[in-house]
Amino acid sequence: MSRARAQLGSDLIESTPNGYRLTLGEDRVDAAAVLALSSSAVRLAGAGDHAGALACAEEGLALWDGADDDDGPLDDPVAALRTARRSARCSLARVRALSLGRLGRRAEALEPLTELVRDRPRDEEVLAELLRCEAATAGPSAALARYELYRRELRDELGTDPGHELQSLHRELLEEKSPPVRHGVRHEPNPLLGRDGDIAAVAKLLRTSRVTSIVGAGGLGKTRLAHAVSRETGHRVVHFVPLAGVRADADVAGEVASALGAGDAWSISGRGSAEALAGIVQALGAGSVLLVLDNCEQVVGGVADLVQSLVSMTRNLRVLTTGRAPLGLSSEAVYPLPELSLATAVELFEQRARAVRPDVELPGEDVTGLCGHLDGLPLAVELAAARVRVMSVAEISRRLADRFTVLRGGPRDAPERHHTLHAVVDWSWNLLSPGEQAAMRALAVFPDGFTADAARRLVGDDVFDVLERLVDQSLLKVGETPSGTRFRMLETVREFSAAKRDAAGESERSVVGFLGWARDFAVAHHELVFESGVTAAAVERVKAEQDNLLQALRYGFDRDDRSTVAAGFAVLGGLWFVGSSFTRLAELSARAASALAHHRPEPGLVEVTRTALTVCATSAFMQGPYEPHSVAALRRLPPAPPTNVIRAVTIAIAALPDAPWSSRPELDRLCDRDEPLLAGVANLLVSYLREHAGDVRGSLESAARSLRAFEAGSQLWMRCSLHSRLAELCVQFERGDEALDHVKEGMRLAERLSPRPSTDNAMLAMVLANLACGDIDEAERWLEPAASGDAGDDFGLLPAILGARAEILLARGKIEEGLRLWRNATESWEDSVGAVYHLSGPEPWSMETRAAAVVAHARHGRLDLVEGLVTDLAARLTPLLSHPMLHPPSYLVELPTYATGLLALGMVDIDRGTRTGDEAAARSGARLVALAERCGYLRRIHPTMASARARAAAQNADERAYADAKSEYARLGQDELRVAALTALRERPAR
């Protein structure tokens, strides 16, 4: 026992008055677990869950170590335990073999079933499954031979016959020796694309359910799928009965009886009903038969009654139905047919288009864009492809605004109702009650789905009954999302319903209800993304409504509905701001601020208006463009204590000086307030103000104070933003280790945030910080994930990534590759996201990239490769320095940015002086380097822009000129430095 405790741990074996016992739960002791698994396997098999039964059986059998039950001496307790569990093992083996067979894995089931029959020759359930597997793998003859052997042995030994189940199976096997029969099953004129998984799924349901219904919207291909399943099924006989022409429930049985040759136009009522059913049952026979009833939606009740009766009157019949609604039977398994994937839709379009016009041009991007608007409906794709007879793909796309006019003219062998897309939807529409049609008209106002609560605003309190009926008719799709249950219409159905709404004169009422929902939603959720401890599920709920709220915001702008503008932008702006979607935010922020400039909200909308204006003002301050409306409007709102982040930002933003970067006594007082939220926000704003005033050390100090204020609370988002801010400032001071610490902490906090902000910039900051520390390998490791994201939505991210990669290559001695990437980085600004400012002169955003590229080429003696870039840089600097922006955004610190250009031109002059002995050029270069240092040029790009390198180059070129210039420029303020820079540019020696 001591040795056992030493090996297993003393806590697994405890001493009791009656001896020792294991402290493990029963599920961790194999002898107990095998009994539980055996019981579960038998229970699941009895319930028809053969997959679950198989999993339990295989888990239980895996607990045996391969030893036989009777191995070992008689007094061996383990052998005795195995013997006691022998019945459980046999039960597991039996369930496993049966489950394999019933799951269609008949080749795998053959060997274990054979062993079971050898050990238990009178187990007719096992024998029956073995016969089915032999028939499927070796043919009916082999199964019949085994049955006959069993029958003779049973008669000779016991004087009896096999049981009823086995005799029924024998009759089926005899029938299977004859060729399969397919009545009404068509072969397809062209391949059925993208439906292999659906065929397999329906076939699986047919094995386990008496009734299977394929349901979905019109034009999805339910009929073609049913034909494909009918061709491939293992049933000996298939009867395919189309019901599209039947209009009354009472006529269903007669139509089916007629199709099966059991009579003519039977009545489904009274005595005729029983006669019709009897005739159908007799025509179907007792063997393995599949009855397919196609297009049942207009006679669902009649089909349901018939199928229910057939299931109760037959033993082996399987029924497959297609329609836009299920039958609602307990014996029914429903298969909602999904839309085609975009890739399959594209393949189908190209196939059908080339069949119509073999020489048609099919630009990949145009075809993908077109198919993306066709809802994955095969019919819509085929109708669109048919139009290439007379239109290009681009023309078809442009005309899709009126898709019901464009998508018409199907093939002659298609049903009449499939000749136009309008006819397909109209067929479903006419099956709805007036109330259901009214609900569809109203709900079409939601562009991107809705919840039941949202629908209630437009359809009333019986919303769940209405939604259930519309889902049953396949006009609404329902799905579980991270934000909860949502309903949506296919775009085709939504446009049809919207047209019906317009024709009924109900559009205004629907829009009013929709906007009321949007305002209520915003009032409930506008502060959510800024709250501490917000859950991911709550944020997903807000994100799920983005497109709906954006539509409400557009309505608000168009109708001058300022309350809706405030509501929509409060939620969307906050979501985009916290999620770092700054491009989307900038596009609407100024417009929202202008709309709300003179808004006087009613009491219930004051807080949502405060949030909207605060986001507008913060966006203008952080990224521009400048607009004064939001701050002025905020100052007019009723004051509120800084109990949350929005209110704290409101107070601090309102205290900003009216003149840019002027004195800020009111804001400075807020920095020392006892309220942590208010002090934290105020210090953050002051950090940016001090940086723009040239006080970079003061900026770093204010940012650190802000972080300390927020660390006292639970505002993870603000702390994450401040670590990013401090990392940025530390890189500017070339304090790489501190920058790394801040970036790492910021990324750690970002993992806990919802919505999670973009990590692209954070990963790029890791690259730059590691370069500043000289850790090239680590920088390269972080560059890969930074470069793998989508740089298209982040202003300037792509040039920065290319520049960082260039620095890594240069550090590894790959000079030509690194310099080429620097040139690519400058060119990538042409394709980067456009700035939100519209300037008459040169843009300042690319200055740092252009300057770093020039410096890199100068350091490696290859300025001949960037002569045009040098000329352009000199031409840009003079107007930028001469005409500073009146209200630059916080991220553009003008003088340090332009100083990178001064440094670059200085390095150009130093290179010229070194190569040619031109003393004037060397002197100019040394002075320009000193001036760039005094202006605080940006040093984020290492090692190219490292201050030590720049200083060494200036001192080597003309040490005295460099020292004199440093002394001269040290006394100058920002305005004087601009003048000095313009003078230095004018005095550069001519080339």
N, C-alpha and C positions, 0 to 999 in steps of 0.2 A: 504494500500500500504506500509506503514511503517513496519507493521508486516511481510508482504511478503518479503520486502528487508532484514529485520533482519534474516529471516529464510533462504533465498536463496542467500543472498549476494548482496550488493548494485550494484556490477558491472553487474549483470544479468538483471536488470531492469533499463532502461534509460527513461528520460523524453524528450518528443518531443513537438513541438508546437501543435500537434494534439492529445496529450495524452501520455500514457506510452506504451513502447514496450519492448519485450524480445530481448536481444542481442545475443541469441543463434542462431547458424546456423540451417537451415531447417532440417538437418539430426538429430538434437538433440531435435526437437519438434515433438511429436508423430503424431499430426494432419497433419503435412506436410510430415513426413517420411512415413506414411502409403500410401499416394498417390504415392510417388516415388517408394515404394516397389511394389505396385500393378502394376504400369506401367512396371517395370523391370520384374516382374514375367510373365506378359502377353507376353512381348517381347521375353524372354528366352524360354518360352513354344512354341511360334511360330517358333523359330529357332531350335527346337528339343533338347534344353538343359534342359531336364526335371529335372535333379539333381539341376541345378542352379535355375530353376523356383520354385522347391519345397523349397529350402532354403530361397528364398525371400518371398514366401507365408507364411511360418511358422514364419519368423521374423516379417512380417507385422501383422499377426494374434496375435502374442504375445503382441502387443502393446495395445490390448483391455484388460480391467481389469475384464471382465466377466459380466459387466452390459449390459442389452439389449439396443438397439438403442433408444427406446422411453421411457426409465426409466426417472423419474424426472419430475418436473413441466414444463409447457410449456415455461415459461420464463427463464428456466435454460440454460445458454449459453453452458454448457458442453453437455447437452442432445441435444441441437440444433446442436452442432458440430458433435456429434455421428450420428445424422440423416443425416447430410450433407455428412458424410463419409460412409453411408450405402452401396452405390454401390461399393466402393473400397473394403469394407469388403467382400461383396458377390463375387467380382471378385477374391480376394485372396483365399476364401474358394473353389471356383470352380477350380482354378489353382492347389491348393494343392491336391484335390481329384483326378483330372485327372493325375497329375504327379505321384502320388503314384501308380496308376494303370499302367501307361506306364513304370514305373521303375520296374515292376514285383512284387511290394508289394501289391498284390491283396487282401489279407485278410485284410490288414490295410485300403485299399481304399474302401472296401465294405460299411461300415457304412456312411462315409461322402458322397459317391456317392448316396446312398439310400436317404439321407436327401435332397440332391440337386434335385433328380428326383421328390421327393414329393413336393418340393417348386416350381420347374420349369419343369412340366411334358412334355413340348414340346421341351426341349433342347435335341435334338437327339444325339449330340456329347457326352454329359454326359451319356445318356441312353446307347449308344453303349459301352462306357467303363464299365458301370455297368454290362452289359450283359457279357462282356469278363471276368470280375472278378467273376461273379456268375458261369460262365461255368468252371472257373479254380478252384473254391472252392467248389461249391455245385453240379457241373456237368452240362452238356449241357441241360438236361431236364428242370432244374429250369430256365435257361436263356431263353429257348424256350417258356416256359409258360409265362414269363414276356413279351416277345416280342408279343406273340399272344394276350395277354390282351391289350397291347398298340395299336396293329393293329386294334382290334375291336373298341376300344374307339375312335380312330382317324377316322375310317370309319363311326361310328354312329354319331359323333359330327360334323365332317367337310366334310364327304363324300370323303375322299382322302386316299392314302396309305402312308406308311412310305417312307422316302427319300431313294435315291439310296444306300448311304453308309450303312444304316441300313438293307436294303434288302440284300446287299452283305454279311453282317455279319450274317444274318439269314441263308443264304445258307451254310456258313462256319459252323455254329452251327449244322445244319442238318447233314453235312458231319462228324463232330466230334463225332456224336453218333455211327458211325461205328468204328471198331477197327483201331488203327494206322497202317500205312503201311510203311515198311522199305525195300526198294529194294537195295540190294547190301551192306547192312550194316552188318559188321561182329561183332560177339562176341569174346572177347579177350581170348586167351588160358591161360593167367596169368594176375595178377593184374597190372594196370597201375599206377606206383608209382610216387608220387611227382607232379602230374598234376592236382590236384583238383582246384587249383587257376586258372590255365590256362583254364580248361573247363568252369569255371564260367565266366572268362573274355571274352572268345569267345562267349558264350551264350548271354552275355550282349550286345556285339557288334551286334549280329544277331537281337536283338530286336530293335536296333536303326538305323541300316544300311541295305540297300538293298543288298550290296555285302560286304563280309568279307573275307580277305585273311590271312591265316596263313603262314608266311614266316620264313625261317631259313635255316641253313646249312644242308647238307645231314646227315642222321643218328640221327637227333634230335628227331624224333618221330612225325613228322607232320601228317603222315597218321593215326597212332594210335590215336592221339588226335582228328582228324576229325571223326573217327569212334565213339569215346567216346561221342563227342558232338552230333553226329547223333542219338545215342541211347537214349540220355537223353533229346533231344530237345522237345519242346511242339508242334512242327509242326505235323500236322496230317499225312502228307506224306513226306518221305525222299527218294530221288534217289541218290545213291552213284555211281559215274562214274569214274573209274580209267583211266587215260590218259597216263600212262607211256609208253605204246606201240605205241603211236601216234608220228610220226616224222615230219609231215608237217602241217602247219597252216591250209591248205585247207581241211585237213581230220578231223578237230575237230568237226564240226557240224555233219558230218556223223556218227562219233563214238558216240556222245551223242544221236543222233536220234536213232541209232541202240540199244543203251543201254536202252532207254526209250520205245522201241518197236514201234517207229514211222516210221520205214523204214530201208532200208539197204544201207549202204555206200553212203550216199548222197554226192553230190559235193557241195562245199561251194561257187561256183562261178556261176554267171549268174542266169538263171531261177531256177536252183536247189537250190540256196541259199535261195530264198524266200520259196520254197516248204519245205526245211528242217526246216527252222525256224517255219513255220506254223505247221508242224507236231510236233515239240518239244513243242510249246506252247499248242497245243491241248492235247498232252500227259500229260503235267503238270497240266492242269486244272486251275480252277479259285480259288481254295481253298487255304488253308495254306500249302504251299509246300516249302521244302528245297531241293535245288539241290546242291550236293557236287561234285566238279570237282577236282580230286586228281592228283598230280604230273603234274603241268602245265608248269614247267620252260622251257621245250624244245619247247613249242608251245605257248608262252605267247601271241604273237600277235593274233593268231587264237582264243584263249580262250577269250581275251579281246574283240574282235569283236563280238563273240557270246554272251557273257554276257551283253555287252552294248545293243545289240538288244533285248535280252530277258527282260532286265529291262524296256526298253521302251515299250514293247508290253504286259507286264503283270502288274497286280496291286498288288498282294500279294506275289509274288515269292521272296524268299530269296536265295542267292547264297553264298556258302562257297567254297573257293578254297584253295589248298595247293600248295606250290612250293618254289623255292629258290629266286623268284623275285615277286614283286607285279604286278598287271595288269595295274596300272596307270590310273584308271578310277576315275572320280569325285564322283561316287556313292560308292566308295570303302573305307572301313576302314581296315587298315593293323594291324595285330597282330604279332609282331616279337616274335617268340617262344624262350624263354630263355633256356640256358643250365640247366641241373639238378644241384641242390645244391650238395655240397660234401657229406652231410649226406645221401641224397637220392641215390646218386651214390654208396655209400658204401652199403646201404640196398639192392639196385638192384644187385650189384655184389655178395653179400653173398647169396641172394635168388637164383640167376641163378647158382652160383658155387655149391651150395648144391644140386640143381636139377641134375647137371651133375655128381657129385661125393659126395654122402651124408656124407662120412667120412672125407672129406677134412679138413685140418687144415687151419683156417683163422685168423692168428694173427691180432688183431685190428690195430696196428700201421702200419703193412705192407700193409694191405688192404687200409687204409686211404691214405698212401703214393702213392700206385699204382693208386687209383682213382683220386687223385689230379693231375695226369698227363694225364688224359683221356678227358680233355676239357668239362666234363659234357655231353658228347654225349652218349645217351643210347645205341646206336649201338656199340660204342667202348667198353663200359662197358660189354655188353653182349658177344662180341667177346673175350674180355680178360677173362671173367669168363669161357667161353667154353674151354680155354686152361688149366684149372686145371685138365682136364682129364690126362694130361701127365706132368704138371709142377707144382711146388709150387708157391705161390704168390710171394715170393722173386725172383724166377727165371724169372717169367713174368716181374717183375719190371726191372730186370737187362737187359732183352732183348728189352725193350721199345725203346732203342736207334734206333732200326730198327722196328718201330711199324707197318709198312706196311707188314712186313713179319710175325710178331707175330699175329697180329689181323686179322685173316682170318678164314674161316670155320664156317659160321653162320648156323642156323637151315635150314632144307630143305624147310620149309614152308615160308621162307623169300624170297623176290624178288632176282633175280640173282645179281642185282647191289649192294645188301646188304650182299653178301657172304664174301666180304673182305672190309677192311677199304679203301684200295687203290681204289677199284672199286667205292666206294661212292664218293670220292673226284674226281676221274677221270671223272665221269659222269658230275659233275659241271664244271670241267676244259674244257671239250670238248664243252661246251656251250658258251665259251668265244671267242671273236675275237682275232686274233694274237696280236694286240696291248694291249689288256687287259691281255693276258697271259704274255706278256713281262713285264707289270707293276707288276703283281703278283710276277714274278721271282725276279725283282729288289727290291720290297718292303719287301720281306721275309728276307732281311738282318737286319731289325730292330727287335730285340728280344722282345721288350715290347711296341709295338704300336708306333704311330707317329702322328704328326700334318700334316695338308695340306702343310704348309711351308716346313717341312722336306721332305715330299714326292716329292715336286717340284724338289728338287735336283736330284732325280733319274728318274722321269717320265716326266719332262718337264712342260711347262706353261699351258697345258690343264689339269692340275692336278685335278681340281674340276669335270670336266666331267668324267675323268677316275675313280675317287673315287666314284662318284655317281653311275656309272654303276656297279662297283664291290660291293658296298653296296647293290644295287638292286638284285644282284645275291647271296647275303648272304655269300659271300666269305670274306667280311670285315664287322666288327661290328663297329658301330659309337656310341659314347656316349659323353654326356656332363660331364666334370669333373671340379673340382675347377680350373684347369689350362687351361680350354677351351675345344674345341672339339677335340677328339682324335679318331683315327682309330686303330683297331687291328685285327690280324688274330687269329683264333683258332690255337693252337700249331700244331694240325694235318695238317691243311691247310698250315701253314708256312713251316713245314718240307717237305710236298709234293712239294711246290713251290721252296724251296731251292734245292731239288733234281733235279727238272726240270732245275733250273738255272745252277747247276753244269754240267748237261748233255749238256746244250747249250753252255758251255764254257764262261759264262757271269759273273762268280763269282768275278774275279779280278776287272772288271769294276764296279760292284755293291759295292764292299768293298771300292774302291777308292772314289766313290760318297758318301758313308756313312761316311767315315772318313773326307771328306771335310765338310759335314754337321756338324760333331762333332766339328771340329776346329772353324768353323764360330759361332756355338752356344756358345762355350767357350769364344771366343773373346767378344761376346756381353754380357755374363752373369757372367764372372768369379769373378767380384768384388761385385756382387749384394748382397750376403748374409752379406757382411761386411758394406754395406752402411747404413747410418742413414735414417730412414723414409721409409725403404723398405716395400712394401705391401705384405700381405699374399698371394695374387693372384700371384704376381711375383715370390715368393719363390716356390709356388706350381708348377708353370711352370717349374722351374729348377728341383724340386724333381720328377716330372713326367718323366724326362728323365734319371733318375739314372741308370737304367739297360742298356739303350742304350749307355750311356757314359761309363759305366763299360765295355761293350763289345768293344767299341772303344779303351779303355785303354788297354784291353788285346791284341787287334790287334796291338796297338802301341808297346807293349813290344815284341810281337812275331816277328814283322817286323822291329824292331829297328827304328821305326818311332818316333823320339824324339819330333817332333812338336805335334803329336797326344798325346803322353804321357803327355807333358806339358799341353795341352788343357784339356784332360780328368781329370787329377789329380787336376788341378786348380779348376775346378768346384766341383768335388766330394770331394776332400780334404777339401775345404772351407765349403761345406755343412755339412760334417761329423764333422768337428771341432766345428763349431758354434752350431750344434745340439747335441753335447756331445756323438757322436758315436765313442769313442776313440778306441775301439777294432778294428773296421773296418779300421779306419785311420792308426793304427799301422801296420796292415797287409800289406799295400801297400806303406806306406811312404818311408821306407828305399829303396825299390826297385825303386820307382820313382826317389829318390835322386840319386841313382847310375846311372840310365839311363840318367839323365840330367846333370851329373857331368861335362861333356865337351861339352855341347850343346851350339851352337852359333845360337840363334834364328834370323830369318829374322825380319826386322823392325816391321812388322805388328803383330808379335807374342812375342815381348819383354815383354809387360805387362802381358800377360797371363802366360809367363814363370816365371816372377817375382812372381806372385801369387803362382804358383805351388811350386817353391823353398822356398818361405816364409812359406808356410804351412808345407813343409817337415822339414825345420829347426826348426820351432816352435814346431812341434810334437816331434822331437828328443829331444829338450830342456825340454819340459814339461813332456813327458812320456817315452822317450827312444824308442828303443835303440839308443845310440850315433852314429852319422855318421857325418863326416866332409865335405862330398861332397857338401851338399846344401849351407852351408855358403860360401865355397870357390867359388861356381858357382855364388852366389848372388853378391859377391864382384867384379866379372868380368862383370856384367851387366852394361849398361850405367846408371850413377847416375840419380836420379829423386828426386825432392823436396817432403817433407812429406805432400802432399796434401790430402792423405787418409790413412786409417789405414794400409793397406798393405804396402804402401811405408814407413810409419813410422816404422813398424815392421822390414822391410828390413834393414833400416839404423841402428836400434838398435841391431838387431841380428848380423849384420856384425861387430858391435863394441864389441861383446863378446870376452873375452880373449880366446886365443887358448888353454892354459892350464886350466883345470877345477878349478874353484873357486880361480883363482889367481887374482892379482891386475887388476883393470879395469879403468884406468884413462880416457880413451876415452869415455866409457859408463857413467862414473860419470859426465863428462862435458855435455853430452846430457841431463842429468837429470835437468840441469838448463837452458836449451834452452827456448826461448820465444814461440816456436811453441808448442801448447798444446798437439797435438797428439804425437809428438816425445818425449816430456818430460814425458807424461803419460806412454808410452810404456817403455821408458828407466827406469823409477822408478819402474815399475812392475818387470822388469828383475832383477834389483838391489835388490829388496825385496827378491827374491829367492836366489840370490847369498849371501846376508848377512845372511839369515837363515842357509844356508849350512856352512857358516863360523862360526856359533855359536852365531851370533849377532841377537838374536830374537827380541830384542827391536828395533834395527835398521831396521830389516825387517818390523816390524809393522809401523815404521815411513815412510819408503819408500812406502809401500802400500797406506798409507793415502795420501802421496803427489801425488801418481799416480791418486787416486780417485779425488782429488781436480783438477788436470789438466783436467781430462775427464769431470768433471761436468761443465766446462766452455763451452763444446760443446754438441752435440746431440748424442754421441756414446753410446746408451743404452746398447749394448751388452758388451762393455768394462766396463761400470759402474756396470752392473749386475755381471760380473766376479770378479770385485774388491770387491764388497760387500761380495761375497762368500769367497774370499781370506782373507779379514779382519775378517770375522766371524771365520774362521779357526784359525787365529792367536790369536784372543781374547779368544777362548776356551782354547788354550794352556796356556794363562796367567790366566786362571780361572776367566775371566771377563764375566760371563754368560749374564748379562744384555746387555752389549755392543754387544756381539755376537748375541743375539736375535734381536736387532735393525738392525744389518747388514743383517741377514738372511731374515727378513721380507721385508726390502727394496729391497733386491736382488730378492725375489720372486715376489714382486710387479712389478719390471721392467721386469722380465721374462714374465709376462702376456702380455706385449706389444711387445715382440720380435717375429720375424718370420725369420727363423724357431725357434720355441720355444725350448729352451734347455731342456734336461731331468731334471725333478724336483725331481727325486728320492733322489739324494744326498742332495738337498736343504731341503727336508722334513726330511731326517736323521739328517741334521745339526740342524733343529728345535728341534728334539728329544734330541740331545746331549746338546744343549744350555739350554733347559729347565731342563734337569737333573743337569747341572752345577748350575742352579739357585735353585735347590731343588723342582721344581714344577713337581711332579711325575704325577699328573693327566693330565696336559697339555702335558707332554712328551708322555704319553700313547695315547692321542688323536691324536698326529701327527704320532705316529708309525704305526697306522693302514693304512693310505694311503701310507706311505713309504713302508710298507711290501706288499701292494697289487699289486705293479708294478712288472715288469719282471726284476729280479735281475741278470738274466743270462748274460746280455751284459755289466754289470758294474763290473769292476774288484774289488773284495773284498767287494761288497755291501752286499751280503747275510750274510757273517760272522758278518759284522757290525750291521746288523738288528737283528740278533740273540743275539749278545752281548748287544745291547740296551734293548731288551726285557728281557734278564736275569737281567740287572740292575734294571729294574722296578719291577720285581718279588722279587728281594732281598730287595729293598726298602720297599716293602709291607709285608715283613716278610715271604715270601714263599721261604725259604732257599733251600730246596731240589730241588724244581722246577727250581729256578734260577741257581743253580750250574749245574744242568743237562743241561740247555740251554747253559751255558758257555762251557761245554764239547762238545756239538753239534756244537757250533760256531767254535771251533778249527778243528773239523772233516770236517766241510763244506768247508774248504780251499781245501780239496782234489777234490771237485767238482766245485770249483769256476773257473772263466776264467783263463786260463794259462797266466803266465807273458810273456811279449814280449822278455825278456832276457832269454838266455839259459846259465845257470851257471853250473860250474863243482861242486861247493860246495853247501851247504844248501841255500835255497831261503830266502830272508829277509822279504818278504811281509807279512807273517803271524805272525811276531814276536810280534806285539802289542797285537793281539788277544790271542796268547798263553800265553803271560806274564800276561794279565789281568785275564785270566781264573785261572792261578796259584795263583795270589794275592787274588782273590775272595775266593778260597778254603782255602787259608792260614788264611784269616780273620775270617772264620767261622769254623776253626779247622777241615777241612775235606781234608787235603792233601793226606790222604790215597787213595782217589778216583782218584788222578792225579799223582801217582808216576811215571808212564811212561812219562807223559808230562814234569815233572820236570827234569827227566834224559835227555830227548830230548832237552830241553831248554838249559841246561848246555853244552851239546855236540854241539849245534848250535852256541853258542856265541863265542867260541874261534876262529873258522875259520872265522867267519864274522868280528870280530874285527881285526884279523891278516891280512886279505886280503881285504881291502876296495875296493869298485868298483872304477874303474878309471873314469868313466863318469856316475854317478848315475843320474836318471831323477830328475826333480825338486821336484816331490812329495815325493821322498824317501830321507828324511833327516837322514842320516845313524846313527850318534852318538846318537841323541835322541831316535831313534827307538830301537837301541840295548840297550840303557839305560833302556828301559822298562823291558828287560830281567834281567838286573842287579838288578832292584828293586824287581822283582819277586823272584829271588834267595835270595835276602836279606830278604824278608818276610819269605821264607822257613827256613832260618837259625834262624831268630828271633823266629819263631814258635817252632823250635827244642830246642832252648835255654830256652824258657819259659816252655815247657813241661818237659824237662829232667834236667834243671839246668846246661846245658852245657854252661859255660861262654865263651868259645872260639867261639861257634856257635853264641851266642848273640852278641859278639863283631864283628864277621864277618858280621852279618846281619846289624848292625848299620852302619858300614863303607860302605857296599854296598849301603845302602839307601842314605847316604851322597854323594857317588860317582854318583849314578843315578841322584840325584838332580843337581849336578854340571854339568853333561852332558846334562841337560835339558830334562829329560825323558818326553815322550808324556803323557799329562794329559787330553786327550779328553774324556775318559771314566769315568764318575762320577756316584756314589761316590767311586767306587772301587779304582781308581787311583788318588784320590784327594791327593794333597801334604800335607795337614794338617794331614790326617790320617797316611800317610807314616812317616811324621816327628814325630808324637806322638808315633808311634810304635817303631821307632828307639830310641827315648829318653827314653822310658820306658824299653827298652831292655838293653841299655848301654849308658847312657847320655854322659859320658866323651868320650867314643870311638867315638860317633857320632860327638861331638863338635871338637875333634882333627882332625877327618877326613875332616870335612868341612873346617877347617883352612888349612889343608895340600893340599886339592884339589883345593882350590880357586885360587892358583897361577899358575895352569897348563893350557897350551894351548891344542888344540884339539888332536894333535899327542901325547902329553904327557898323556892326559887322556886315550887314547887307551892303552898305555903301562900300565898305572895304573890299568885299567880294567882287562887286561890280568893277571897282577900280582895278583890282588884281587881274580880272579877266581882260579889261581893256589894255593893260600894260604887258600882257603876255607877248613875248617876242614873236614876230612873224616867222612862219616856217620857210 
